[in-house]
Amino acid sequence: MSLRGVIDQVREREKTLTVYTDPETAIVPDLRVYFASQNVVVEEADAAERPEYAVLSEGEEYLTAVSIEALRELTDGSVRTVGEDVSYSPLLEHLDRTTFTSYSHHQMVQASREIEDRAWRASEGRLYAGFQRLSKFQPQRETYADLAKGNTDVHVYGTPDVEVAVPSGVTVHPEESLEIATTWFVVFDGGSDEQQSSALLAEERHEGGYYGIWTYDPGLVEETIQALDALQQSA
């Protein structure tokens, strides 16, 4: 199966984020903008006398709850660094198998950081990252050098548009492939704990606009890794 095949096989699964707020709280419009590209419906409800919070559900199934402060942190536009704790992580972890039709560059970076962070904390396993072009890897060399300092087997893919100084412990795969040139991915196999496995896989369909999946499903992560292995074998 190709990387595009992995993307195409994932069906949309709608989730609902119900935000319990006071009338003066103006966070719901920001959340609707943030989740507009994902299969998440944002609904607003009156918090009444309770503290403000939000509940994520799928059908009748409760998934998780987060504070309003966590949602503000999610939507404030900042990009966190690897190893930084964030209060909205429980929300993101339940957006597995979510498809999206128009994901911004900033959202792609934020999702990438979430997966890189898992690999950094585990300090083992296999991490795969596709930068489309190796010139895009250059600004991330230090981050990936740090990720490779433990027992993590780090692999980087991209079309060879520049000469790259390869950090110790990182394997670079220069691929003259349209699939690699149009695909952004970060995939972590979870090391000894498959429940830590995660993957972001998206195809750039127009400048700065991506379509793909973000998943914590071990089976889907393994399918993505198999697609990458098949690509390498055919090179």
Secondary structure, DSSP 4 states (H G I P E B T S, - for coil): --HHHHHHHPPP--EEEEEEE-TT---HHHHHHHTTTBTEEEEEEE-TTSPPEEEEEETTEEEEEEEHHHHHHHHS---PPTT---TTHHHHHT-TTEEEEEE-HHHHHHHHHHHHHHHHHH-EEEEEEEEEEGGGTGGGHHHHHHHTSSEEEEEEEEE-SS---PPTTEEEEE---HHHHTEEEEEE--TT-GGG-EEEEEEEEETTEEEEEEE--HHHHHHHHHHHHHHHHH-
